[in-house]
Amino acid sequence: MQSTNMQPLSGKELEYIVDSISNEELLLKQSAATAASIQHPAIQQACLQLARTHEHHLNLLSNALQQHQQLAPMQPQQ
């Protein structure tokens, strides 16, 4: 999608994305920590895959915010 077709995000949408980023960061850290502490190779690989998935989600959310940053109002909303 091109940025000329995008509408600015609402405050509620921004809050949702910020919450989702926080959640994905936590899940990424937990998955990586669990993978580091697991001895069973198959379970360790599953945890590492989960960590990669959460890192991908985190990147998608961050990119969405960056794409919409140009559309954000320049003055703080009251």
N, CA, C, O and CB atoms as a CASP TS submission, in Angstrom:
PFRMAT TS
TARGET T0000
AUTHOR 0000-0000-0000
METHOD Language model
MODEL 1
PARENT N/A
ATOM      1  N   MET     1       0.845  -1.171   0.000  1.00  0.00           N
ATOM      2  CA  MET     1       0.000   0.000   0.000  1.00  0.00           C
ATOM      3  C   MET     1       0.895   1.239   0.000  1.00  0.00           C
ATOM      4  O   MET     1       1.901   1.277   0.709  1.00  0.00           O
ATOM      5  CB  MET     1      -0.964  -0.005   1.221  1.00  0.00           C
ATOM      6  N   GLN     2       0.542   2.229  -0.773  1.00  0.00           N
ATOM      7  CA  GLN     2       1.303   3.451  -0.826  1.00  0.00           C
ATOM      8  C   GLN     2       0.841   4.394   0.271  1.00  0.00           C
ATOM      9  O   GLN     2      -0.319   4.370   0.680  1.00  0.00           O
ATOM     10  CB  GLN     2       1.174   4.108  -2.197  1.00  0.00           C
ATOM     11  N   SER     3       1.764   5.228   0.743  1.00  0.00           N
ATOM     12  CA  SER     3       1.428   6.121   1.846  1.00  0.00           C
ATOM     13  C   SER     3       0.395   7.171   1.448  1.00  0.00           C
ATOM     14  O   SER     3      -0.269   7.734   2.319  1.00  0.00           O
ATOM     15  CB  SER     3       2.678   6.802   2.356  1.00  0.00           C
ATOM     16  N   THR     4       0.244   7.448   0.148  1.00  0.00           N
ATOM     17  CA  THR     4      -0.741   8.446  -0.264  1.00  0.00           C
ATOM     18  C   THR     4      -2.165   7.934  -0.059  1.00  0.00           C
ATOM     19  O   THR     4      -3.099   8.733   0.001  1.00  0.00           O
ATOM     20  CB  THR     4      -0.528   8.830  -1.732  1.00  0.00           C
ATOM     21  N   ASN     5      -2.346   6.637   0.050  1.00  0.00           N
ATOM     22  CA  ASN     5      -3.672   6.054   0.251  1.00  0.00           C
ATOM     23  C   ASN     5      -3.989   5.839   1.731  1.00  0.00           C
ATOM     24  O   ASN     5      -5.115   5.477   2.072  1.00  0.00           O
ATOM     25  CB  ASN     5      -3.776   4.734  -0.493  1.00  0.00           C
ATOM     26  N   MET     6      -3.022   6.054   2.606  1.00  0.00           N
ATOM     27  CA  MET     6      -3.225   5.774   4.022  1.00  0.00           C
ATOM     28  C   MET     6      -3.872   6.963   4.719  1.00  0.00           C
ATOM     29  O   MET     6      -3.632   8.124   4.390  1.00  0.00           O
ATOM     30  CB  MET     6      -1.895   5.423   4.697  1.00  0.00           C
ATOM     31  N   GLN     7      -4.687   6.624   5.680  1.00  0.00           N
ATOM     32  CA  GLN     7      -5.309   7.622   6.548  1.00  0.00           C
ATOM     33  C   GLN     7      -4.531   7.641   7.859  1.00  0.00           C
ATOM     34  O   GLN     7      -3.952   6.628   8.252  1.00  0.00           O
ATOM     35  CB  GLN     7      -6.836   7.309   6.792  1.00  0.00           C
ATOM     36  N   PRO     8      -4.514   8.791   8.541  1.00  0.00           N
ATOM     37  CA  PRO     8      -3.841   8.828   9.846  1.00  0.00           C
ATOM     38  C   PRO     8      -4.483   7.832  10.811  1.00  0.00           C
ATOM     39  O   PRO     8      -5.687   7.581  10.755  1.00  0.00           O
ATOM     40  CB  PRO     8      -3.889  10.253  10.443  1.00  0.00           C
ATOM     41  N   LEU     9      -3.670   7.280  11.681  1.00  0.00           N
ATOM     42  CA  LEU     9      -4.187   6.350  12.679  1.00  0.00           C
ATOM     43  C   LEU     9      -4.906   7.129  13.775  1.00  0.00           C
ATOM     44  O   LEU     9      -4.500   8.232  14.141  1.00  0.00           O
ATOM     45  CB  LEU     9      -3.046   5.488  13.277  1.00  0.00           C
ATOM     46  N   SER    10      -5.954   6.549  14.280  1.00  0.00           N
ATOM     47  CA  SER    10      -6.658   7.166  15.401  1.00  0.00           C
ATOM     48  C   SER    10      -5.859   6.924  16.684  1.00  0.00           C
ATOM     49  O   SER    10      -4.964   6.080  16.724  1.00  0.00           O
ATOM     50  CB  SER    10      -8.108   6.599  15.531  1.00  0.00           C
ATOM     51  N   GLY    11      -6.193   7.665  17.705  1.00  0.00           N
ATOM     52  CA  GLY    11      -5.543   7.476  18.997  1.00  0.00           C
ATOM     53  C   GLY    11      -5.707   6.057  19.509  1.00  0.00           C
ATOM     54  O   GLY    11      -4.779   5.473  20.068  1.00  0.00           O
ATOM     55  N   LYS    12      -6.889   5.513  19.312  1.00  0.00           N
ATOM     56  CA  LYS    12      -7.167   4.145  19.764  1.00  0.00           C
ATOM     57  C   LYS    12      -6.307   3.138  19.001  1.00  0.00           C
ATOM     58  O   LYS    12      -5.793   2.185  19.586  1.00  0.00           O
ATOM     59  CB  LYS    12      -8.665   3.811  19.585  1.00  0.00           C
ATOM     60  N   GLU    13      -6.154   3.353  17.696  1.00  0.00           N
ATOM     61  CA  GLU    13      -5.318   2.463  16.883  1.00  0.00           C
ATOM     62  C   GLU    13      -3.855   2.551  17.316  1.00  0.00           C
ATOM     63  O   GLU    13      -3.161   1.537  17.384  1.00  0.00           O
ATOM     64  CB  GLU    13      -5.452   2.815  15.385  1.00  0.00           C
ATOM     65  N   LEU    14      -3.391   3.766  17.609  1.00  0.00           N
ATOM     66  CA  LEU    14      -2.014   3.930  18.088  1.00  0.00           C
ATOM     67  C   LEU    14      -1.812   3.214  19.419  1.00  0.00           C
ATOM     68  O   LEU    14      -0.793   2.554  19.624  1.00  0.00           O
ATOM     69  CB  LEU    14      -1.669   5.420  18.235  1.00  0.00           C
ATOM     70  N   GLU    15      -2.773   3.343  20.312  1.00  0.00           N
ATOM     71  CA  GLU    15      -2.694   2.652  21.601  1.00  0.00           C
ATOM     72  C   GLU    15      -2.636   1.141  21.404  1.00  0.00           C
ATOM     73  O   GLU    15      -1.865   0.450  22.070  1.00  0.00           O
ATOM     74  CB  GLU    15      -3.895   3.024  22.486  1.00  0.00           C
ATOM     75  N   TYR    16      -3.448   0.637  20.493  1.00  0.00           N
ATOM     76  CA  TYR    16      -3.465  -0.802  20.217  1.00  0.00           C
ATOM     77  C   TYR    16      -2.108  -1.260  19.695  1.00  0.00           C
ATOM     78  O   TYR    16      -1.598  -2.298  20.119  1.00  0.00           O
ATOM     79  CB  TYR    16      -4.573  -1.148  19.201  1.00  0.00           C
ATOM     80  N   ILE    17      -1.520  -0.495  18.779  1.00  0.00           N
ATOM     81  CA  ILE    17      -0.225  -0.875  18.211  1.00  0.00           C
ATOM     82  C   ILE    17       0.866  -0.825  19.281  1.00  0.00           C
ATOM     83  O   ILE    17       1.704  -1.724  19.358  1.00  0.00           O
ATOM     84  CB  ILE    17       0.140   0.051  17.032  1.00  0.00           C
ATOM     85  N   VAL    18       0.855   0.219  20.101  1.00  0.00           N
ATOM     86  CA  VAL    18       1.852   0.338  21.174  1.00  0.00           C
ATOM     87  C   VAL    18       1.710  -0.817  22.163  1.00  0.00           C
ATOM     88  O   VAL    18       2.712  -1.393  22.584  1.00  0.00           O
ATOM     89  CB  VAL    18       1.704   1.692  21.910  1.00  0.00           C
ATOM     90  N   ASP    19       0.486  -1.158  22.534  1.00  0.00           N
ATOM     91  CA  ASP    19       0.257  -2.304  23.428  1.00  0.00           C
ATOM     92  C   ASP    19       0.737  -3.601  22.776  1.00  0.00           C
ATOM     93  O   ASP    19       1.346  -4.447  23.431  1.00  0.00           O
ATOM     94  CB  ASP    19      -1.243  -2.417  23.796  1.00  0.00           C
ATOM     95  N   SER    20       0.461  -3.745  21.501  1.00  0.00           N
ATOM     96  CA  SER    20       0.875  -4.949  20.784  1.00  0.00           C
ATOM     97  C   SER    20       2.396  -5.051  20.709  1.00  0.00           C
ATOM     98  O   SER    20       2.954  -6.140  20.838  1.00  0.00           O
ATOM     99  CB  SER    20       0.277  -4.961  19.374  1.00  0.00           C
ATOM    100  N   ILE    21       3.064  -3.919  20.502  1.00  0.00           N
ATOM    101  CA  ILE    21       4.531  -3.913  20.489  1.00  0.00           C
ATOM    102  C   ILE    21       5.065  -4.353  21.851  1.00  0.00           C
ATOM    103  O   ILE    21       5.991  -5.161  21.924  1.00  0.00           O
ATOM    104  CB  ILE    21       5.074  -2.503  20.124  1.00  0.00           C
ATOM    105  N   SER    22       4.489  -3.830  22.918  1.00  0.00           N
ATOM    106  CA  SER    22       4.919  -4.226  24.266  1.00  0.00           C
ATOM    107  C   SER    22       4.717  -5.715  24.489  1.00  0.00           C
ATOM    108  O   SER    22       5.582  -6.389  25.048  1.00  0.00           O
ATOM    109  CB  SER    22       4.154  -3.431  25.331  1.00  0.00           C
ATOM    110  N   ASN    23       3.578  -6.222  24.054  1.00  0.00           N
ATOM    111  CA  ASN    23       3.287  -7.643  24.213  1.00  0.00           C
ATOM    112  C   ASN    23       4.258  -8.498  23.412  1.00  0.00           C
ATOM    113  O   ASN    23       4.754  -9.506  23.914  1.00  0.00           O
ATOM    114  CB  ASN    23       1.853  -7.942  23.787  1.00  0.00           C
ATOM    115  N   GLU    24       4.534  -8.108  22.173  1.00  0.00           N
ATOM    116  CA  GLU    24       5.450  -8.880  21.334  1.00  0.00           C
ATOM    117  C   GLU    24       6.868  -8.852  21.909  1.00  0.00           C
ATOM    118  O   GLU    24       7.576  -9.858  21.860  1.00  0.00           O
ATOM    119  CB  GLU    24       5.448  -8.334  19.893  1.00  0.00           C
ATOM    120  N   GLU    25       7.287  -7.701  22.454  1.00  0.00           N
ATOM    121  CA  GLU    25       8.610  -7.629  23.092  1.00  0.00           C
ATOM    122  C   GLU    25       8.703  -8.597  24.259  1.00  0.00           C
ATOM    123  O   GLU    25       9.703  -9.299  24.412  1.00  0.00           O
ATOM    124  CB  GLU    25       8.903  -6.198  23.574  1.00  0.00           C
ATOM    125  N   LEU    26       7.662  -8.635  25.083  1.00  0.00           N
ATOM    126  CA  LEU    26       7.646  -9.541  26.226  1.00  0.00           C
ATOM    127  C   LEU    26       7.671 -10.999  25.765  1.00  0.00           C
ATOM    128  O   LEU    26       8.435 -11.807  26.291  1.00  0.00           O
ATOM    129  CB  LEU    26       6.409  -9.280  27.098  1.00  0.00           C
ATOM    130  N   LEU    27       6.838 -11.327  24.789  1.00  0.00           N
ATOM    131  CA  LEU    27       6.795 -12.700  24.295  1.00  0.00           C
ATOM    132  C   LEU    27       8.117 -13.111  23.649  1.00  0.00           C
ATOM    133  O   LEU    27       8.548 -14.256  23.787  1.00  0.00           O
ATOM    134  CB  LEU    27       5.657 -12.860  23.295  1.00  0.00           C
ATOM    135  N   LEU    28       8.750 -12.191  22.954  1.00  0.00           N
ATOM    136  CA  LEU    28      10.061 -12.457  22.356  1.00  0.00           C
ATOM    137  C   LEU    28      11.082 -12.767  23.445  1.00  0.00           C
ATOM    138  O   LEU    28      11.816 -13.750  23.345  1.00  0.00           O
ATOM    139  CB  LEU    28      10.531 -11.253  21.505  1.00  0.00           C
ATOM    140  N   LYS    29      11.132 -11.939  24.479  1.00  0.00           N
ATOM    141  CA  LYS    29      12.076 -12.156  25.580  1.00  0.00           C
ATOM    142  C   LYS    29      11.810 -13.479  26.291  1.00  0.00           C
ATOM    143  O   LYS    29      12.743 -14.217  26.609  1.00  0.00           O
ATOM    144  CB  LYS    29      11.997 -11.003  26.581  1.00  0.00           C
ATOM    145  N   GLN    30      10.538 -13.774  26.539  1.00  0.00           N
ATOM    146  CA  GLN    30      10.198 -15.020  27.232  1.00  0.00           C
ATOM    147  C   GLN    30      10.553 -16.237  26.391  1.00  0.00           C
ATOM    148  O   GLN    30      11.068 -17.225  26.915  1.00  0.00           O
ATOM    149  CB  GLN    30       8.711 -15.047  27.581  1.00  0.00           C
ATOM    150  N   SER    31      10.283 -16.174  25.101  1.00  0.00           N
ATOM    151  CA  SER    31      10.598 -17.300  24.212  1.00  0.00           C
ATOM    152  C   SER    31      12.103 -17.531  24.150  1.00  0.00           C
ATOM    153  O   SER    31      12.563 -18.671  24.206  1.00  0.00           O
ATOM    154  CB  SER    31      10.042 -17.048  22.795  1.00  0.00           C
ATOM    155  N   ALA    32      12.869 -16.450  24.035  1.00  0.00           N
ATOM    156  CA  ALA    32      14.325 -16.572  23.972  1.00  0.00           C
ATOM    157  C   ALA    32      14.890 -17.094  25.297  1.00  0.00           C
ATOM    158  O   ALA    32      15.783 -17.942  25.299  1.00  0.00           O
ATOM    159  CB  ALA    32      14.959 -15.215  23.622  1.00  0.00           C
ATOM    160  N   ALA    33      14.380 -16.595  26.408  1.00  0.00           N
ATOM    161  CA  ALA    33      14.857 -17.045  27.721  1.00  0.00           C
ATOM    162  C   ALA    33      14.532 -18.519  27.939  1.00  0.00           C
ATOM    163  O   ALA    33      15.350 -19.273  28.467  1.00  0.00           O
ATOM    164  CB  ALA    33      14.232 -16.194  28.844  1.00  0.00           C
ATOM    165  N   THR    34      13.334 -18.921  27.530  1.00  0.00           N
ATOM    166  CA  THR    34      12.955 -20.324  27.677  1.00  0.00           C
ATOM    167  C   THR    34      13.840 -21.198  26.804  1.00  0.00           C
ATOM    168  O   THR    34      14.294 -22.253  27.247  1.00  0.00           O
ATOM    169  CB  THR    34      11.472 -20.531  27.317  1.00  0.00           C
ATOM    170  N   ALA    35      14.092 -20.776  25.573  1.00  0.00           N
ATOM    171  CA  ALA    35      14.956 -21.544  24.672  1.00  0.00           C
ATOM    172  C   ALA    35      16.349 -21.708  25.266  1.00  0.00           C
ATOM    173  O   ALA    35      16.967 -22.764  25.128  1.00  0.00           O
ATOM    174  CB  ALA    35      15.046 -20.860  23.298  1.00  0.00           C
ATOM    175  N   ALA    36      16.841 -20.665  25.927  1.00  0.00           N
ATOM    176  CA  ALA    36      18.183 -20.720  26.513  1.00  0.00           C
ATOM    177  C   ALA    36      18.257 -21.658  27.709  1.00  0.00           C
ATOM    178  O   ALA    36      19.329 -22.166  28.038  1.00  0.00           O
ATOM    179  CB  ALA    36      18.624 -19.334  26.929  1.00  0.00           C
ATOM    180  N   SER    37      17.123 -21.887  28.359  1.00  0.00           N
ATOM    181  CA  SER    37      17.140 -22.707  29.574  1.00  0.00           C
ATOM    182  C   SER    37      16.690 -24.153  29.335  1.00  0.00           C
ATOM    183  O   SER    37      16.744 -24.976  30.249  1.00  0.00           O
ATOM    184  CB  SER    37      16.256 -22.074  30.623  1.00  0.00           C
ATOM    185  N   ILE    38      16.250 -24.462  28.124  1.00  0.00           N
ATOM    186  CA  ILE    38      15.723 -25.800  27.821  1.00  0.00           C
ATOM    187  C   ILE    38      16.849 -26.717  27.350  1.00  0.00           C
ATOM    188  O   ILE    38      17.713 -26.300  26.578  1.00  0.00           O
ATOM    189  CB  ILE    38      14.610 -25.721  26.744  1.00  0.00           C
ATOM    190  N   GLN    39      16.837 -27.943  27.807  1.00  0.00           N
ATOM    191  CA  GLN    39      17.842 -28.928  27.396  1.00  0.00           C
ATOM    192  C   GLN    39      17.381 -29.766  26.195  1.00  0.00           C
ATOM    193  O   GLN    39      18.206 -30.238  25.413  1.00  0.00           O
ATOM    194  CB  GLN    39      18.173 -29.848  28.566  1.00  0.00           C
ATOM    195  N   HIS    40      16.085 -29.945  26.055  1.00  0.00           N
ATOM    196  CA  HIS    40      15.537 -30.795  24.982  1.00  0.00           C
ATOM    197  C   HIS    40      15.624 -30.040  23.647  1.00  0.00           C
ATOM    198  O   HIS    40      15.023 -28.975  23.502  1.00  0.00           O
ATOM    199  CB  HIS    40      14.045 -31.203  25.292  1.00  0.00           C
ATOM    200  N   PRO    41      16.368 -30.582  22.672  1.00  0.00           N
ATOM    201  CA  PRO    41      16.594 -29.858  21.407  1.00  0.00           C
ATOM    202  C   PRO    41      15.322 -29.499  20.638  1.00  0.00           C
ATOM    203  O   PRO    41      15.233 -28.400  20.090  1.00  0.00           O
ATOM    204  CB  PRO    41      17.472 -30.680  20.519  1.00  0.00           C
ATOM    205  N   ALA    42      14.352 -30.382  20.586  1.00  0.00           N
ATOM    206  CA  ALA    42      13.126 -30.104  19.824  1.00  0.00           C
ATOM    207  C   ALA    42      12.326 -28.971  20.469  1.00  0.00           C
ATOM    208  O   ALA    42      11.793 -28.104  19.776  1.00  0.00           O
ATOM    209  CB  ALA    42      12.254 -31.374  19.721  1.00  0.00           C
ATOM    210  N   ILE    43      12.249 -28.984  21.779  1.00  0.00           N
ATOM    211  CA  ILE    43      11.527 -27.915  22.482  1.00  0.00           C
ATOM    212  C   ILE    43      12.298 -26.606  22.353  1.00  0.00           C
ATOM    213  O   ILE    43      11.703 -25.543  22.177  1.00  0.00           O
ATOM    214  CB  ILE    43      11.317 -28.276  23.983  1.00  0.00           C
ATOM    215  N   GLN    44      13.623 -26.686  22.440  1.00  0.00           N
ATOM    216  CA  GLN    44      14.443 -25.494  22.274  1.00  0.00           C
ATOM    217  C   GLN    44      14.233 -24.885  20.892  1.00  0.00           C
ATOM    218  O   GLN    44      14.114 -23.666  20.768  1.00  0.00           O
ATOM    219  CB  GLN    44      15.924 -25.827  22.491  1.00  0.00           C
ATOM    220  N   GLN    45      14.186 -25.707  19.863  1.00  0.00           N
ATOM    221  CA  GLN    45      13.948 -25.214  18.505  1.00  0.00           C
ATOM    222  C   GLN    45      12.563 -24.594  18.369  1.00  0.00           C
ATOM    223  O   GLN    45      12.399 -23.585  17.684  1.00  0.00           O
ATOM    224  CB  GLN    45      14.110 -26.346  17.494  1.00  0.00           C
ATOM    225  N   ALA    46      11.572 -25.186  19.013  1.00  0.00           N
ATOM    226  CA  ALA    46      10.212 -24.627  18.977  1.00  0.00           C
ATOM    227  C   ALA    46      10.194 -23.247  19.637  1.00  0.00           C
ATOM    228  O   ALA    46       9.543 -22.331  19.135  1.00  0.00           O
ATOM    229  CB  ALA    46       9.206 -25.577  19.687  1.00  0.00           C
ATOM    230  N   CYS    47      10.897 -23.096  20.747  1.00  0.00           N
ATOM    231  CA  CYS    47      10.961 -21.796  21.434  1.00  0.00           C
ATOM    232  C   CYS    47      11.698 -20.767  20.587  1.00  0.00           C
ATOM    233  O   CYS    47      11.308 -19.600  20.544  1.00  0.00           O
ATOM    234  CB  CYS    47      11.651 -21.941  22.801  1.00  0.00           C
ATOM    235  N   LEU    48      12.764 -21.196  19.914  1.00  0.00           N
ATOM    236  CA  LEU    48      13.493 -20.276  19.039  1.00  0.00           C
ATOM    237  C   LEU    48      12.629 -19.842  17.866  1.00  0.00           C
ATOM    238  O   LEU    48      12.690 -18.689  17.437  1.00  0.00           O
ATOM    239  CB  LEU    48      14.781 -20.928  18.528  1.00  0.00           C
ATOM    240  N   GLN    49      11.826 -20.762  17.347  1.00  0.00           N
ATOM    241  CA  GLN    49      10.912 -20.409  16.256  1.00  0.00           C
ATOM    242  C   GLN    49       9.861 -19.413  16.740  1.00  0.00           C
ATOM    243  O   GLN    49       9.509 -18.476  16.023  1.00  0.00           O
ATOM    244  CB  GLN    49      10.229 -21.673  15.690  1.00  0.00           C
ATOM    245  N   LEU    50       9.367 -19.617  17.945  1.00  0.00           N
ATOM    246  CA  LEU    50       8.424 -18.653  18.531  1.00  0.00           C
ATOM    247  C   LEU    50       9.074 -17.286  18.681  1.00  0.00           C
ATOM    248  O   LEU    50       8.447 -16.265  18.398  1.00  0.00           O
ATOM    249  CB  LEU    50       7.918 -19.149  19.900  1.00  0.00           C
ATOM    250  N   ALA    51      10.320 -17.260  19.120  1.00  0.00           N
ATOM    251  CA  ALA    51      11.034 -15.992  19.270  1.00  0.00           C
ATOM    252  C   ALA    51      11.160 -15.294  17.921  1.00  0.00           C
ATOM    253  O   ALA    51      10.967 -14.081  17.835  1.00  0.00           O
ATOM    254  CB  ALA    51      12.428 -16.221  19.887  1.00  0.00           C
ATOM    255  N   ARG    52      11.482 -16.045  16.864  1.00  0.00           N
ATOM    256  CA  ARG    52      11.581 -15.455  15.521  1.00  0.00           C
ATOM    257  C   ARG    52      10.228 -14.921  15.055  1.00  0.00           C
ATOM    258  O   ARG    52      10.155 -13.860  14.434  1.00  0.00           O
ATOM    259  CB  ARG    52      12.111 -16.494  14.514  1.00  0.00           C
ATOM    260  N   THR    53       9.174 -15.648  15.353  1.00  0.00           N
ATOM    261  CA  THR    53       7.825 -15.210  14.976  1.00  0.00           C
ATOM    262  C   THR    53       7.471 -13.900  15.684  1.00  0.00           C
ATOM    263  O   THR    53       6.944 -12.979  15.059  1.00  0.00           O
ATOM    264  CB  THR    53       6.782 -16.304  15.319  1.00  0.00           C
ATOM    265  N   HIS    54       7.756 -13.817  16.976  1.00  0.00           N
ATOM    266  CA  HIS    54       7.452 -12.589  17.724  1.00  0.00           C
ATOM    267  C   HIS    54       8.330 -11.431  17.259  1.00  0.00           C
ATOM    268  O   HIS    54       7.886 -10.283  17.248  1.00  0.00           O
ATOM    269  CB  HIS    54       7.642 -12.818  19.233  1.00  0.00           C
ATOM    270  N   GLU    55       9.568 -11.722  16.876  1.00  0.00           N
ATOM    271  CA  GLU    55      10.432 -10.673  16.342  1.00  0.00           C
ATOM    272  C   GLU    55       9.881 -10.155  15.015  1.00  0.00           C
ATOM    273  O   GLU    55       9.932  -8.957  14.741  1.00  0.00           O
ATOM    274  CB  GLU    55      11.870 -11.196  16.159  1.00  0.00           C
ATOM    275  N   HIS    56       9.357 -11.063  14.197  1.00  0.00           N
ATOM    276  CA  HIS    56       8.736 -10.660  12.923  1.00  0.00           C
ATOM    277  C   HIS    56       7.515  -9.783  13.183  1.00  0.00           C
ATOM    278  O   HIS    56       7.344  -8.753  12.531  1.00  0.00           O
ATOM    279  CB  HIS    56       8.333 -11.905  12.090  1.00  0.00           C
ATOM    280  N   HIS    57       6.673 -10.179  14.121  1.00  0.00           N
ATOM    281  CA  HIS    57       5.491  -9.379  14.468  1.00  0.00           C
ATOM    282  C   HIS    57       5.911  -7.994  14.957  1.00  0.00           C
ATOM    283  O   HIS    57       5.304  -6.987  14.591  1.00  0.00           O
ATOM    284  CB  HIS    57       4.644 -10.096  15.550  1.00  0.00           C
ATOM    285  N   LEU    58       6.946  -7.953  15.779  1.00  0.00           N
ATOM    286  CA  LEU    58       7.455  -6.688  16.305  1.00  0.00           C
ATOM    287  C   LEU    58       7.917  -5.787  15.161  1.00  0.00           C
ATOM    288  O   LEU    58       7.634  -4.589  15.161  1.00  0.00           O
ATOM    289  CB  LEU    58       8.614  -6.938  17.296  1.00  0.00           C
ATOM    290  N   ASN    59       8.619  -6.353  14.197  1.00  0.00           N
ATOM    291  CA  ASN    59       9.076  -5.580  13.035  1.00  0.00           C
ATOM    292  C   ASN    59       7.904  -5.065  12.206  1.00  0.00           C
ATOM    293  O   ASN    59       7.926  -3.923  11.747  1.00  0.00           O
ATOM    294  CB  ASN    59       9.993  -6.434  12.158  1.00  0.00           C
ATOM    295  N   LEU    60       6.889  -5.890  12.013  1.00  0.00           N
ATOM    296  CA  LEU    60       5.708  -5.459  11.257  1.00  0.00           C
ATOM    297  C   LEU    60       5.008  -4.287  11.948  1.00  0.00           C
ATOM    298  O   LEU    60       4.626  -3.313  11.299  1.00  0.00           O
ATOM    299  CB  LEU    60       4.726  -6.633  11.084  1.00  0.00           C
ATOM    300  N   LEU    61       4.845  -4.388  13.247  1.00  0.00           N
ATOM    301  CA  LEU    61       4.183  -3.314  13.993  1.00  0.00           C
ATOM    302  C   LEU    61       5.006  -2.033  13.963  1.00  0.00           C
ATOM    303  O   LEU    61       4.461  -0.944  13.788  1.00  0.00           O
ATOM    304  CB  LEU    61       3.938  -3.743  15.441  1.00  0.00           C
ATOM    305  N   SER    62       6.318  -2.164  14.133  1.00  0.00           N
ATOM    306  CA  SER    62       7.196  -0.988  14.090  1.00  0.00           C
ATOM    307  C   SER    62       7.167  -0.337  12.710  1.00  0.00           C
ATOM    308  O   SER    62       7.134   0.888  12.598  1.00  0.00           O
ATOM    309  CB  SER    62       8.641  -1.379  14.459  1.00  0.00           C
ATOM    310  N   ASN    63       7.180  -1.149  11.674  1.00  0.00           N
ATOM    311  CA  ASN    63       7.105  -0.616  10.311  1.00  0.00           C
ATOM    312  C   ASN    63       5.780   0.099  10.068  1.00  0.00           C
ATOM    313  O   ASN    63       5.744   1.130   9.396  1.00  0.00           O
ATOM    314  CB  ASN    63       7.287  -1.742   9.287  1.00  0.00           C
ATOM    315  N   ALA    64       4.706  -0.437  10.603  1.00  0.00           N
ATOM    316  CA  ALA    64       3.396   0.204  10.446  1.00  0.00           C
ATOM    317  C   ALA    64       3.407   1.587  11.086  1.00  0.00           C
ATOM    318  O   ALA    64       2.877   2.543  10.520  1.00  0.00           O
ATOM    319  CB  ALA    64       2.280  -0.667  11.072  1.00  0.00           C
ATOM    320  N   LEU    65       4.012   1.690  12.264  1.00  0.00           N
ATOM    321  CA  LEU    65       4.107   2.994  12.924  1.00  0.00           C
ATOM    322  C   LEU    65       4.964   3.961  12.110  1.00  0.00           C
ATOM    323  O   LEU    65       4.620   5.136  11.982  1.00  0.00           O
ATOM    324  CB  LEU    65       4.688   2.836  14.336  1.00  0.00           C
ATOM    325  N   GLN    66       6.061   3.482  11.567  1.00  0.00           N
ATOM    326  CA  GLN    66       6.943   4.340  10.771  1.00  0.00           C
ATOM    327  C   GLN    66       6.236   4.829   9.508  1.00  0.00           C
ATOM    328  O   GLN    66       6.397   5.986   9.118  1.00  0.00           O
ATOM    329  CB  GLN    66       8.231   3.586  10.397  1.00  0.00           C
ATOM    330  N   GLN    67       5.462   3.964   8.871  1.00  0.00           N
ATOM    331  CA  GLN    67       4.753   4.351   7.654  1.00  0.00           C
ATOM    332  C   GLN    67       3.706   5.420   7.938  1.00  0.00           C
ATOM    333  O   GLN    67       3.453   6.286   7.100  1.00  0.00           O
ATOM    334  CB  GLN    67       4.094   3.135   7.015  1.00  0.00           C
ATOM    335  N   HIS    68       3.105   5.358   9.109  1.00  0.00           N
ATOM    336  CA  HIS    68       2.052   6.309   9.457  1.00  0.00           C
ATOM    337  C   HIS    68       2.587   7.555  10.142  1.00  0.00           C
ATOM    338  O   HIS    68       1.838   8.505  10.372  1.00  0.00           O
ATOM    339  CB  HIS    68       1.039   5.645  10.346  1.00  0.00           C
ATOM    340  N   GLN    69       3.872   7.562  10.471  1.00  0.00           N
ATOM    341  CA  GLN    69       4.454   8.691  11.192  1.00  0.00           C
ATOM    342  C   GLN    69       4.311   9.991  10.403  1.00  0.00           C
ATOM    343  O   GLN    69       4.074  11.045  10.993  1.00  0.00           O
ATOM    344  CB  GLN    69       5.928   8.422  11.494  1.00  0.00           C
ATOM    345  N   GLN    70       4.452   9.931   9.085  1.00  0.00           N
ATOM    346  CA  GLN    70       4.338  11.127   8.263  1.00  0.00           C
ATOM    347  C   GLN    70       2.912  11.679   8.247  1.00  0.00           C
ATOM    348  O   GLN    70       2.704  12.866   7.996  1.00  0.00           O
ATOM    349  CB  GLN    70       4.791  10.828   6.848  1.00  0.00           C
ATOM    350  N   LEU    71       1.946  10.825   8.513  1.00  0.00           N
ATOM    351  CA  LEU    71       0.553  11.251   8.502  1.00  0.00           C
ATOM    352  C   LEU    71       0.086  11.775   9.865  1.00  0.00           C
ATOM    353  O   LEU    71      -1.001  12.339   9.986  1.00  0.00           O
ATOM    354  CB  LEU    71      -0.329  10.101   8.068  1.00  0.00           C
ATOM    355  N   ALA    72       0.914  11.581  10.872  1.00  0.00           N
ATOM    356  CA  ALA    72       0.515  11.972  12.226  1.00  0.00           C
ATOM    357  C   ALA    72       0.375  13.493  12.326  1.00  0.00           C
ATOM    358  O   ALA    72       1.116  14.234  11.681  1.00  0.00           O
ATOM    359  CB  ALA    72       1.540  11.459  13.261  1.00  0.00           C
ATOM    360  N   PRO    73      -0.563  13.942  13.126  1.00  0.00           N
ATOM    361  CA  PRO    73      -0.701  15.386  13.331  1.00  0.00           C
ATOM    362  C   PRO    73       0.574  15.950  13.943  1.00  0.00           C
ATOM    363  O   PRO    73       1.228  15.295  14.755  1.00  0.00           O
ATOM    364  CB  PRO    73      -1.916  15.699  14.235  1.00  0.00           C
ATOM    365  N   MET    74       0.918  17.165  13.547  1.00  0.00           N
ATOM    366  CA  MET    74       2.141  17.798  14.026  1.00  0.00           C
ATOM    367  C   MET    74       1.962  18.386  15.420  1.00  0.00           C
ATOM    368  O   MET    74       2.947  18.596  16.128  1.00  0.00           O
ATOM    369  CB  MET    74       2.582  18.883  13.058  1.00  0.00           C
ATOM    370  N   GLN    75       0.743  18.652  15.821  1.00  0.00           N
ATOM    371  CA  GLN    75       0.493  19.237  17.132  1.00  0.00           C
ATOM    372  C   GLN    75      -0.135  18.188  18.035  1.00  0.00           C
ATOM    373  O   GLN    75      -0.906  17.346  17.573  1.00  0.00           O
ATOM    374  CB  GLN    75      -0.418  20.485  17.021  1.00  0.00           C
ATOM    375  N   PRO    76       0.193  18.237  19.327  1.00  0.00           N
ATOM    376  CA  PRO    76      -0.378  17.249  20.247  1.00  0.00           C
ATOM    377  C   PRO    76      -1.896  17.374  20.311  1.00  0.00           C
ATOM    378  O   PRO    76      -2.464  18.465  20.273  1.00  0.00           O
ATOM    379  CB  PRO    76       0.221  17.413  21.649  1.00  0.00           C
ATOM    380  N   GLN    77      -2.526  16.204  20.411  1.00  0.00           N
ATOM    381  CA  GLN    77      -3.991  16.193  20.539  1.00  0.00           C
ATOM    382  C   GLN    77      -4.349  16.386  22.003  1.00  0.00           C
ATOM    383  O   GLN    77      -3.651  15.914  22.900  1.00  0.00           O
ATOM    384  CB  GLN    77      -4.605  14.858  19.987  1.00  0.00           C
ATOM    385  N   GLN    78      -5.443  17.085  22.224  1.00  0.00           N
ATOM    386  CA  GLN    78      -5.874  17.333  23.599  1.00  0.00           C
ATOM    387  C   GLN    78      -7.020  16.456  23.975  1.00  0.00           C
ATOM    388  O   GLN    78      -7.511  16.532  25.102  1.00  0.00           O
ATOM    389  CB  GLN    78      -6.256  18.771  23.792  1.00  0.00           C
TER
END
